[in-house]
Each structure stands twice: as structure tokens, then as C-alpha cells.
């Protein structure tokens, strides 16, 4: 039987984890971050929220080492709990990964329109008051087609693309931050918070799960590791991805708050670029920022595409969705049917245009929190499972790590669904989440009835 190609190294797993995590939110929705928390509130929100994910990263590292399975959370939870629970966990994580793909496909059109204003033309229709332009759709669909072809033809091709775009993003990030900060001033930071300090930090922490999702994508490609890769390489890649992600987000928030009076720029399109342009007084730095954003978008789109397609492939292989999704291409050794499904679904969803951006952020946060919580619960069970075949050896101290991770995951979930908490779900987010749950229930029921 054809298996997935085994060609990935530690560097590939780092760029998959970090590249999947960091997209273009730092350019596209920076004004939302700062309006939520202020300069210091946003910085602390990402720093604290990111640090709280380290125990969850530890849990994923241990589970990937024990069970290198493309099913990821499905494999971990099925080893501890019932089949419906494992399917529900995987279905929510599928949402977390897949939902980023149309987000990035839409965002590339917005960035292209900023570079070339003539592209903001030929309005086709409006959704929630936002126009959908033909050139934007064409660019987004073109990028979606490119990544579909890359991932269809081989994981090595996809990984090479991921490496170049990830390290290119980091290099350009260092250049424009260094140049901009040299012209900034601490006087630009106030107001430090937009609400009471605690509320400001909380409002930012609510969206951290969405913008920090990606480190666990390492597990989805675990079956494609090079034969000489040691299992601990997965663990290292996950932790490095989280740490670099925290540093990236906190530094970009601090830089924007430092280089220009950010409060005066709220509502500006691509606030990050505008702030640096005002600090430097020239357009060239905007070009560097936009180049970094495009590379970052490509890698984030590709990383989430890889994770979503592998998870769908694993579901098909396990028979929880249509088994055809579990097919492997005999020549390219890729999950070809799953790749095509993700590509087609991305193209269909991006027809919703800009209107999907903010609701996607909110729903993605809840999906991640559910998946992380279930994974930590599985680790707790497997660490105390006695003679269970998938038992994980944990010391007394280590057993406390997944417990803490579970509490963090539950807290992040409650922050979005409890009506009394500021920034909770609106009707649109509940509707989007409800539709996804119904689709999952229908799919799972059809497989049960057909078996």
C-alpha cells in the first residue's frame, strides 16, 4: 500500500509550526489589536497568552513523540476516549486550520489592492456592506490554485516553499523593525490601555488562540518525517515555534506603538505600514513591509493547507468521513484527494470576501481552545492509564503540566462563549460555529449509517 513520502527534517517542522502560526494579522488587523488593548495591553495580551500556551505545546510534543500520526488530535483522543469525542475534536481542529485558508486568500487581494489601487475596481457584489472586487477574487483564487498544485505534487516541494517564505519573512521583519524603531519615540506609546488594564489584556488574550494556532500542525505531518529524524525533533520544533511566535507578535506590537502615535492611526487601512511610513517619512519601508506580509501570507496559507489536508486525509483513512479522502497518490505520495478538497473549499469560501475576516478570527479561537483542551485531557488520561497500550510515562511533576494546559484551554473557551465576559461571541460567530457543528454531525452520521 502506498504511504506518505518521508522527507521532512527538523527545520521543515519549525517552519511548518511557526509559519502556520504567523500570517498577516500583524498588518491587516493591527488596528483591532490596539483598539482592544492599547499599546501595552496588546503587548501583554500576546506575551501572557502566548506563554500560557507553552504547557499545551509541551503536551503536543509528548503526544507527537508517542503517536506520530497525521490524525493528530483524533489519534490522541481516540486512544483515551470514545470515537464520537475523537471525531468532534478533530472536526473542530479542522475548522481551526481550514478557516485560515480563505482568510489568507482574501487578505492577499487586500494587500495587492493596497500596492496597486487600480485593483480595487470591478465590484461584483457586497456582503455585510463590504465590496467584493473581481481582481481580488482572481488573485486569491490564483494563489489557492498554486498552493493546491504544490501540495498535490509532493511534500518536499511544499516544505521548500515553506522554508524560503518563512526565513524570508523573518529577515525582512528584522530590517523594517530596526529601521523604523530608530525613528520612533516612547512618547508615542500612550494610551497604554484602551479600557481598564485587566479588560484590555483580556480582550487581546481572547484572540491569541487564533493567531497562535499552528505549532500543533507539526503533528499532522509527523508521518512524513525523514527516516533519520529522531522523535524528540518534533518536540523541539513545537517549542521553538511557540517562543519565536511570542517574540514576533510582542515585538511588532511594541514597534508599531513606538514608531508613531498609534491612537491617531486607528481605522487606517494596514495601520502597521502607515505607522512605519510616518516614522521614516518614505514609501520604501512600506514596500519592505508589504513584501514581508506577502511572504508571511504565503507560508501561513501553505502551512494551514498542509495541516487541514492531512487532518482530512486522516479522517478519511479512519472512515469518519468519506474514505476517498484517505487516498494517497501513487506517484507523488501525497493525500491527493484531501488536497483537492481543501483547495476547492477554500476557493468557494473566499467568495464571501472581507466580511469573513473578523468572524473567522473569533470562531477559530474557540475551535483551537476545544482541540487543545481535549488533547490535554487525553494526555492526563494516558499518563495515568496503567497498563493501557498507549500509556505515556509521566513523573508526578509532569502530570501537572497537562492539567494546567487543560485549565488554560477551558479558560480560553469560556472567555469567548460566556455572555458576561467582554468580547464574547456575537450572533454571527454562533451562527458560523453552529453551521460547522451541523456539517460535522451530518458527515459523521452518514458514515455511521453507511457502515
C-alpha positions as CSV (number, residue, x, y, z in Angstrom):
1,X,0.0,0.0,0.0
2,X,1.3,3.5,-0.9
3,X,2.4,5.5,2.1
4,X,3.1,9.3,2.5
5,X,6.6,10.4,1.4
6,X,9.0,10.6,4.3
7,X,11.2,13.7,3.5
8,X,10.8,16.3,6.3
9,X,13.6,17.4,8.7
10,X,13.6,19.5,11.9
11,X,13.9,22.8,10.1
12,X,10.9,21.9,8.0
13,X,8.9,21.2,11.1
14,X,9.9,24.5,12.6
15,X,8.8,26.5,9.5
16,X,5.6,24.5,9.4
17,X,4.8,25.2,13.0
18,X,5.9,28.9,13.1
19,X,4.8,29.6,9.5
20,X,1.3,28.2,10.1
21,X,1.1,30.3,13.3
22,X,2.1,33.8,11.9
23,X,0.2,35.1,9.0
24,X,-0.7,38.7,8.1
25,X,-2.8,39.6,11.1
26,X,0.0,41.9,12.2
27,X,-0.6,44.0,9.1
28,X,-4.3,43.5,8.3
29,X,-5.9,43.8,11.8
30,X,-3.3,45.6,13.9
31,X,-5.8,48.4,14.5
32,X,-8.2,45.8,16.0
33,X,-5.5,44.6,18.4
34,X,-4.6,48.0,19.6
35,X,-8.2,49.2,19.9
36,X,-8.8,46.2,22.1
37,X,-5.9,46.6,24.4
38,X,-3.8,49.7,23.7
39,X,-0.1,49.5,23.2
40,X,0.9,47.9,26.5
41,X,-2.4,45.9,26.8
42,X,-1.9,44.3,23.3
43,X,1.7,43.5,24.1
44,X,1.0,41.9,27.4
45,X,-2.0,40.1,25.9
46,X,0.2,38.4,23.4
47,X,3.0,37.8,25.8
48,X,0.8,36.3,28.6
49,X,-1.5,34.4,26.2
50,X,1.5,33.0,24.3
51,X,3.3,32.0,27.5
52,X,0.2,30.1,28.7
53,X,0.4,28.0,25.5
54,X,3.8,26.6,26.4
55,X,2.3,23.8,28.6
56,X,0.0,22.9,25.8
57,X,3.0,22.9,23.4
58,X,4.7,20.5,25.9
59,X,1.7,18.2,25.8
60,X,1.7,18.1,22.0
61,X,5.4,17.5,21.9
62,X,5.0,14.4,24.2
63,X,2.0,13.1,22.3
64,X,3.6,13.5,18.8
65,X,6.6,11.6,20.0
66,X,4.4,8.8,21.3
67,X,2.0,8.8,18.4
68,X,3.4,10.2,15.2
69,X,0.0,10.1,13.3
70,X,-1.4,12.5,10.7
71,X,-4.7,12.3,12.6
72,X,-3.1,14.4,15.4
73,X,-5.8,15.3,18.0
74,X,-8.0,12.5,16.6
75,X,-5.3,9.9,17.3
76,X,-4.6,11.3,20.8
77,X,-8.2,11.5,21.9
78,X,-9.2,8.1,20.3
79,X,-6.5,6.5,22.4
80,X,-8.2,7.8,25.6
81,X,-11.9,8.5,24.8
82,X,-14.8,7.3,22.6
83,X,-14.9,7.6,18.8
84,X,-17.5,10.4,18.8
85,X,-15.3,12.5,21.1
86,X,-12.2,12.0,18.9
87,X,-14.2,12.9,15.8
88,X,-15.6,16.0,17.4
89,X,-12.1,17.1,18.5
90,X,-10.7,16.5,15.0
91,X,-13.6,18.3,13.3
92,X,-13.1,21.4,15.5
93,X,-9.3,21.4,14.7
94,X,-10.2,21.0,11.0
95,X,-12.2,24.2,11.3
96,X,-9.2,26.0,13.0
97,X,-6.8,25.1,10.2
98,X,-9.2,25.3,7.2
99,X,-10.8,28.6,8.2
100,X,-7.4,30.3,7.8
101,X,-7.1,29.4,4.1
102,X,-9.9,31.6,2.8
103,X,-8.8,34.3,5.3
104,X,-5.4,34.4,3.6
105,X,-6.9,34.1,0.1
106,X,-9.0,37.2,0.8
107,X,-6.1,39.0,2.5
108,X,-3.8,38.7,-0.5
109,X,-6.3,40.6,-2.6
110,X,-6.5,43.4,0.0
111,X,-2.7,43.7,0.1
112,X,-2.5,43.7,-3.7
113,X,-5.1,46.4,-3.8
114,X,-3.1,48.5,-1.3
115,X,0.0,48.1,-3.6
116,X,-1.9,48.7,-6.8
117,X,-5.1,50.8,-6.0
118,X,-6.4,50.1,-9.6
119,X,-7.2,46.6,-8.4
120,X,-9.9,48.0,-6.1
121,X,-12.3,48.0,-9.1
122,X,-14.9,46.0,-10.9
123,X,-17.1,45.5,-7.8
124,X,-19.1,42.2,-8.2
125,X,-21.3,42.3,-5.1
126,X,-21.3,43.3,-1.4
127,X,-21.5,41.2,1.7
128,X,-22.2,42.9,5.1
129,X,-21.6,46.2,3.3
130,X,-18.2,45.2,2.1
131,X,-17.4,45.1,-1.6
132,X,-16.0,42.1,-3.4
133,X,-13.8,43.0,-6.3
134,X,-13.1,40.8,-9.3
135,X,-9.3,41.4,-9.3
136,X,-9.2,40.5,-5.6
137,X,-11.1,37.2,-6.3
138,X,-8.8,36.4,-9.3
139,X,-5.6,36.9,-7.2
140,X,-6.9,34.9,-4.3
141,X,-8.1,32.1,-6.5
142,X,-4.8,32.1,-8.3
143,X,-2.8,31.7,-5.1
144,X,-5.2,28.9,-3.9
145,X,-4.6,27.1,-7.2
146,X,-0.8,27.4,-6.9
147,X,-0.7,26.0,-3.3
148,X,-3.1,23.2,-4.3
149,X,-0.7,22.2,-7.1
150,X,2.4,22.4,-4.8
151,X,0.8,20.2,-2.2
152,X,-0.6,17.8,-4.7
153,X,2.8,17.2,-6.3
154,X,4.8,16.5,-3.1
155,X,5.5,17.4,0.5
156,X,9.2,18.2,-0.3
157,X,8.1,20.8,-2.8
158,X,5.7,22.3,-0.3
159,X,8.3,22.2,2.5
160,X,10.9,24.0,0.4
161,X,8.3,26.7,-0.4
162,X,7.6,27.0,3.3
163,X,11.2,27.3,4.3
164,X,12.0,30.1,1.8
165,X,8.9,32.1,2.7
166,X,9.4,31.7,6.5
167,X,13.0,32.7,6.7
168,X,12.4,35.5,4.1
169,X,9.7,36.9,6.4
170,X,12.0,36.8,9.4
171,X,14.8,38.6,7.5
172,X,12.5,41.4,6.2
173,X,10.9,41.7,9.7
174,X,14.3,42.4,11.2
175,X,15.1,45.0,8.6
176,X,12.0,47.1,8.7
177,X,11.6,46.9,12.5
178,X,15.2,48.1,13.0
179,X,14.8,50.9,10.5
180,X,11.5,52.1,11.9
181,X,12.4,51.9,15.6
182,X,15.4,54.1,15.0
183,X,13.0,56.9,14.2
184,X,10.4,56.2,17.0
185,X,9.8,57.6,20.4
186,X,8.4,56.4,23.8
187,X,6.1,59.3,23.7
188,X,4.0,57.5,21.1
189,X,3.0,54.6,23.4
190,X,0.1,56.3,25.3
191,X,-2.6,55.4,25.8
192,X,-1.1,52.2,27.2
193,X,-4.6,50.7,27.7
194,X,-7.9,51.4,25.9
195,X,-10.0,50.0,28.8
196,X,-9.2,49.1,32.4
197,X,-5.8,47.3,32.3
198,X,-7.3,43.8,33.1
199,X,-10.1,44.2,30.5
200,X,-7.6,45.4,27.9
201,X,-5.3,42.5,28.3
202,X,-8.3,40.1,28.4
203,X,-9.7,41.3,25.2
204,X,-6.4,40.6,23.4
205,X,-5.9,37.3,25.1
206,X,-9.2,36.2,23.7
207,X,-7.8,36.3,20.1
208,X,-4.4,34.8,20.9
209,X,-5.5,31.2,20.3
210,X,-6.4,32.1,16.7
211,X,-3.2,34.0,16.0
212,X,-1.0,31.4,17.8
213,X,-2.6,28.3,16.3
214,X,-0.1,26.4,14.2
215,X,2.5,24.9,16.5
216,X,0.4,21.7,16.7
217,X,0.4,21.4,12.9
218,X,3.8,19.7,13.4
219,X,1.9,16.5,14.4
220,X,-0.2,16.5,11.3
221,X,2.9,15.9,9.2
222,X,4.6,13.5,11.6
223,X,4.1,10.6,9.2
224,X,6.2,12.4,6.6
225,X,9.3,12.7,8.8
226,X,12.7,11.7,7.3
227,X,13.6,8.2,8.5
228,X,16.7,9.6,10.3
229,X,14.7,12.2,12.3
230,X,14.6,11.5,16.0
231,X,11.3,11.7,17.7
232,X,12.5,14.5,20.0
233,X,12.9,16.7,16.9
234,X,9.1,17.1,16.9
235,X,9.2,18.4,20.5
236,X,11.9,20.9,19.8
237,X,10.2,22.2,16.7
238,X,7.0,22.9,18.5
239,X,8.6,24.7,21.4
240,X,10.8,26.9,19.2
241,X,7.8,27.7,17.0
242,X,5.9,29.0,20.1
243,X,8.7,31.0,21.5
244,X,9.5,32.6,18.2
245,X,5.8,33.3,17.7
246,X,5.6,35.1,21.0
247,X,8.6,37.2,20.3
248,X,7.3,38.1,16.8
249,X,3.9,39.3,18.0
250,X,5.1,41.2,21.0
251,X,7.9,42.9,19.0
252,X,5.6,44.0,16.2
253,X,3.0,45.4,18.6
254,X,5.8,47.2,20.5
255,X,7.3,48.5,17.3
256,X,4.0,50.0,16.0
257,X,3.3,51.6,19.3
258,X,6.9,53.1,19.3
259,X,7.3,54.4,15.8
260,X,4.1,56.6,15.6
261,X,1.2,57.9,17.7
262,X,-0.9,54.7,17.1
263,X,-4.1,56.1,18.5
264,X,-4.3,58.7,15.7
265,X,-4.0,55.9,13.1
266,X,-6.9,53.7,14.3
267,X,-9.1,53.0,11.3
268,X,-6.3,53.4,8.8
269,X,-6.0,50.6,6.2
270,X,-2.9,48.5,7.0
271,X,-2.1,50.5,10.1
272,X,1.3,48.9,10.6
273,X,2.5,50.1,7.2
274,X,1.1,53.6,7.8
275,X,2.8,53.9,11.2
276,X,6.3,53.0,9.8
277,X,5.8,55.2,6.8
278,X,5.1,58.2,9.1
279,X,8.1,57.4,11.2
280,X,10.5,57.1,8.3
281,X,8.9,59.6,6.0
282,X,9.3,57.5,2.9
283,X,7.4,54.9,0.9
284,X,10.3,52.4,0.6
285,X,9.8,51.0,4.1
286,X,6.1,50.3,3.2
287,X,7.3,48.2,0.2
288,X,9.5,46.1,2.6
289,X,6.6,45.6,5.0
290,X,4.3,44.6,2.2
291,X,6.9,42.2,0.8
292,X,7.3,40.6,4.3
293,X,3.5,40.4,4.6
294,X,3.1,38.6,1.2
295,X,5.8,36.1,2.2
296,X,4.2,35.6,5.6
297,X,0.8,35.2,3.9
298,X,2.1,32.6,1.5
299,X,3.7,30.5,4.3
300,X,0.7,30.7,6.6
301,X,-1.7,29.8,3.9
302,X,0.6,26.9,2.8
303,X,1.1,25.7,6.4
304,X,-2.6,25.6,7.2
305,X,-3.3,24.0,3.9
306,X,-0.9,21.2,4.8
307,X,-2.4,20.7,8.3
308,X,-6.0,20.8,7.0
309,X,-5.4,18.4,4.2
310,X,-3.5,15.9,6.4
311,X,-6.3,16.0,9.0
312,X,-9.0,15.5,6.4
313,X,-6.8,12.6,4.9
314,X,-6.6,11.0,8.4
315,X,-10.4,11.3,8.9
316,X,-10.9,9.6,5.5
317,X,-8.4,6.9,6.4
318,X,-10.2,6.2,9.7
319,X,-13.6,6.2,7.9
320,X,-15.1,9.1,9.9
321,X,-15.6,11.0,6.6
322,X,-15.8,9.8,3.0
323,X,-13.0,7.2,2.7
324,X,-11.9,8.6,-0.6
325,X,-10.4,11.5,1.3
326,X,-7.9,8.9,2.7
327,X,-6.4,8.1,-0.7
328,X,-2.7,8.6,-1.4
329,X,-1.4,9.4,-4.8
330,X,0.7,6.5,-6.1
331,X,3.4,8.7,-7.7
332,X,3.6,11.9,-5.6
333,X,2.8,10.1,-2.3
334,X,0.5,12.9,-1.1
335,X,-3.1,12.8,0.2
336,X,-4.2,14.0,-3.2
337,X,-8.0,13.8,-2.8
338,X,-7.8,15.7,0.6
339,X,-5.6,18.3,-1.0
340,X,-8.1,18.9,-3.9
341,X,-11.0,19.1,-1.4
342,X,-9.3,21.8,0.7
343,X,-8.3,23.7,-2.4
344,X,-11.9,23.7,-3.8
345,X,-13.5,24.5,-0.4
346,X,-11.1,27.4,0.0
347,X,-12.0,28.9,-3.3
348,X,-15.7,28.6,-2.5
349,X,-15.4,30.2,0.9
350,X,-13.3,33.2,-0.2
351,X,-16.3,34.3,-2.3
352,X,-17.5,35.8,1.0
353,X,-14.8,38.5,0.7
354,X,-13.7,40.8,3.5
355,X,-16.8,40.1,5.6
356,X,-15.4,36.8,6.8
357,X,-12.2,38.3,8.4
358,X,-13.3,39.2,11.9
359,X,-15.9,36.4,12.5
360,X,-13.2,33.9,11.3
361,X,-10.8,35.2,14.0
362,X,-13.4,34.7,16.7
363,X,-14.6,31.2,15.7
364,X,-11.1,30.0,15.1
365,X,-10.1,30.9,18.6
366,X,-12.9,28.7,20.1
367,X,-12.1,25.8,17.7
368,X,-8.5,25.9,18.9
369,X,-9.4,26.0,22.5
370,X,-11.6,23.0,22.2
371,X,-9.0,21.0,20.4
372,X,-6.2,22.0,22.8
373,X,-8.4,21.1,25.9
374,X,-9.3,17.7,24.5
375,X,-5.7,16.9,23.8
376,X,-4.6,17.9,27.3
377,X,-7.4,15.8,28.7
378,X,-6.2,12.8,26.7
379,X,-2.6,13.3,27.9
380,X,-3.9,13.3,31.5
381,X,-5.7,10.1,30.9
382,X,-2.8,8.4,29.1
383,X,-0.4,9.5,31.8
384,X,-2.5,7.6,34.4
385,X,-3.7,4.8,32.3
386,X,-1.9,1.9,34.0
387,X,-1.5,-1.0,31.5
388,X,-3.1,1.0,28.6
389,X,-1.2,0.2,25.3
390,X,-0.7,3.9,24.6
391,X,0.2,4.9,28.2
392,X,2.7,7.8,28.5
393,X,5.3,7.7,31.2
394,X,5.0,10.9,33.2
395,X,6.6,11.9,36.5
396,X,4.5,13.4,39.3
397,X,5.5,16.9,38.3
398,X,5.0,16.2,34.6
399,X,1.4,15.1,35.3
400,X,0.6,18.7,36.4
401,X,1.6,20.1,33.0
402,X,-1.4,18.8,31.0
403,X,-3.7,19.7,33.9
404,X,-2.6,23.3,33.7
405,X,-2.9,23.2,29.9
406,X,-6.4,21.9,30.2
407,X,-7.3,24.7,32.6
408,X,-5.8,27.2,30.1
409,X,-7.8,25.7,27.2
410,X,-11.1,25.8,29.2
411,X,-10.4,29.4,30.3
412,X,-9.8,30.5,26.7
413,X,-13.0,28.8,25.6
414,X,-15.1,30.4,28.4
415,X,-13.7,33.8,27.5
416,X,-15.5,33.6,24.2
417,X,-18.7,31.8,25.0
418,X,-19.8,33.3,28.4
419,X,-22.0,36.3,27.7
420,X,-20.8,38.2,30.8
421,X,-17.3,38.3,29.5
422,X,-16.3,41.4,27.3
423,X,-15.7,40.3,23.7
424,X,-17.9,37.2,23.8
425,X,-19.4,35.6,20.7
426,X,-22.0,37.6,18.7
427,X,-24.8,36.1,16.7
428,X,-22.7,35.8,13.6
429,X,-20.0,33.8,15.3
430,X,-22.5,31.5,16.9
431,X,-24.1,31.0,13.5
432,X,-20.8,30.1,11.9
433,X,-19.8,27.7,14.7
434,X,-23.3,26.2,14.6
435,X,-23.1,25.6,10.8
436,X,-19.8,23.8,11.2
437,X,-21.1,21.6,14.0
438,X,-24.1,20.6,12.0
439,X,-22.0,19.8,9.0
440,X,-19.8,17.6,11.2
441,X,-22.8,15.8,12.7
442,X,-24.3,15.1,9.3
443,X,-21.0,13.8,7.9
444,X,-20.4,11.6,11.0
445,X,-24.0,10.2,10.9
446,X,-23.7,9.4,7.2
447,X,-20.6,7.3,7.9
448,X,-22.2,5.5,10.8
449,X,-25.3,4.8,8.7
450,X,-23.2,3.6,5.8
451,X,-21.0,1.3,7.8
